[in-house]
Amino acid sequence: MRTRDLTFGLYADAEGLAWARALVENAVPARSARIVGVSETSPVDAYDFLAQQWAVEHPARSSGARQVTEFRVRLVCSLRTRRLLRKAVIAALCPEGAAPHTCRVPWTAL
């Protein structure tokens, strides 16, 4: 087993970040992985399109305290487990799948 990263770009407020973090923390124990670090940073331009996505999807709403954040979770797990975790977190972030909808927190996965 090696240290691997799950990285997501989010456009969220504190509540949205806590929700995304809980999704990851709930998925990890069921898949024989261990979290060894979590970081939330504000990248310069990498995820600016998420703020634009919010503005298009919610034209009459203020973004409030939302900000673009890179959410990175360091895990000790196999590559297969990392792939399964990534898939599970994406399914939880976007339960509607590919159908047209508005996400609770605009996101992207790396």
N, C-alpha and C positions, 0 to 999 in steps of 0.2 A: 504494500500500500504506500502511496505517495501523497504529498500535499498537492491539492488541486484547488482551483478557484472557480466559483460561480460568480459571474459578474452581470449586473443588470443596470441599465440606465433607467431612472425613474423621474417623473415630474410629480412630486408629492409634497404634502405638508407633513408635520410630525406624525399625525394620525396615519397617513398613508404609508410612511416609512415603517411605523410600528406594525402595521398590518402585513407588509411585505416581509418584514423580519420574522414575524410569527409564522407565516407560510413556510419559510425555509426551516425554522426551528422545529416545526411540527413534522416536516417531511424527513428530516435527517435521522432521527432515532430508528425509524422503521426500515432503514436501508443500510444498516451497518456502517455508518459514517460517523465521524466526530468533527465538530466545529472547533477549529483552533484559532480563529480570528474573524472579526467582522469589522469592516471599515465603511464609512460613508463620507465621500469626498465630493466637492463641487468642481467637476471638470470645466474647463473653459468653454469649449465650443462643441465638444463631442456629441452632446445630446440636445442641442438647442432645438432640434426639430420636434422634440416632445412638447415643449412649451407652445410651439406653433400648432401642433396637433390639438392640444387642449383648447387653444383659441378658436380653432375651426369647429371643434365638436361642441363647444359651449360658448357661442358668440355673445350671449347676453349675461354671462356670469364672470365675475372677477376671479382671478386665479388665487386670490387671497395670499396665504403664506406659502404657497407651493414654490418650490425651487427645483432646478435640475440637480440630481444627485446620482453619483455612481455608487451603487451598493455592491460591495464585494465580500463574499464569504469564503474563507479559507477552510478547506476540509482535508481530513486524512481519510482517504478511501481509494478504491480501485477506479480505473477509468470507466468501467461499466456502471458502477454505482454513481459516479458523477453524472454520467449521461442520464441515468434513471431519475436522479434528483432534479436535474435541469428540466427534464420533461414534466415531472410532477409539479414543480414550481410554476412553470409556464402554464400548465393546465389550470392551476389554481388562480394565477394572475388573470387569466383570460378564459373563464369557464364557458363563454359563448362560442369558442372555437373560431372558425373562419367566417361565420355568418356576420353580416353587418351589425355593428353594435358600438357602444361607447364604453371604453374601459374605465373602471373605477379610478385607476392610477395609470396614466399613459406610461408605457414602459418599452424597453427593447432589451434583448438578451445578447450577450457576446459569447 
